[in-house]
Amino acid sequence: MKKDEHNCEDCEFYDDIEEAYFDHSSQVRVGEVIPDYEFEVFQNGEVKTMKFSDLLGKWGVFVFYPADFTFVCPTELEELAKLYPKFKEQGAEIVSFSTDTVFVHKAWKDTSEGIRAIEYPMGADPSGKISSAFGTLIEGGESEFTPDEGLSLRGTFIVDPNGILRGMEISDNSVGRSASETFRKLQAMQYVEQNDGKVCPASWEPGDDDIEPGMDLVGKI
């Protein structure tokens, strides 16, 4: 049933859907270079300034999450911390992002044993402009209350050494992500980057068979 076939109440519902859709539009696109934002990070007890272009030559894994001192977020960031050495072995840098300031990141690390183990840069996006560019910022209306307004959705973005976005995933904040799955996707993207003409089937792991697309395979897989 089309929008114009609904009554006024239905139309109001669809207007809300459309407004929410445009609120979460993204400036980044898979296959395109990401915008080169400058931002502060908290890392190894220090506040530093970074730009995305600082990571050129490396793979970048950018992990957006709602907020420090919450519930699901620390479980995700702690998993990433445990796998961080493996990401570095693959030539990748992790940067986590929330709309908290670097001072909140410091306070969180000072009080949480799990977060204290994080060695990768913790990016600060208090203005929400980076989250907005990546399509994860939760935006509300003019005056009505919107739960979690100003926070970020859970978003994972994998960028190649040339600054080109190769993979993105944005999800509801109620369900945490798997660091090992992010690592697997990174390995698969690196494999196809290094093996021109090859693609990776579902759940591909290093050492598994790849696929070379061709007409002879159509209807046989």
PELINGI-V708871 format. One record per run of one state. SS is the DSSP state (hx for helix, st for strand, lp for the rest). FROM is the first residue (numbers start at 1). TO is the last residue. If there is no record, write none. Layout:
# PELINGI-V708871
ss=(SS	SS)
from=(FROM	FROM)
to=(TO	TO)
This chain:
# PELINGI-V708871
ss=(lp	hx	lp	hx	lp	st	lp	st	lp	st	hx	lp	st	lp	hx	lp	st	lp	hx	lp	hx	lp	st	lp	hx	lp	st	lp	st	lp	st	lp	st	lp	hx	lp	st	lp	st	lp	hx	lp)
from=(1	3	6	8	24	33	34	38	44	46	52	56	59	65	73	90	92	99	102	112	113	117	121	125	129	134	137	138	152	153	154	160	164	172	179	195	198	200	211	213	215	218)
to=(2	5	7	23	32	33	37	43	45	51	55	58	64	72	89	91	98	101	111	112	116	120	124	128	133	136	137	151	152	153	159	163	171	178	194	197	199	210	212	214	217	221)
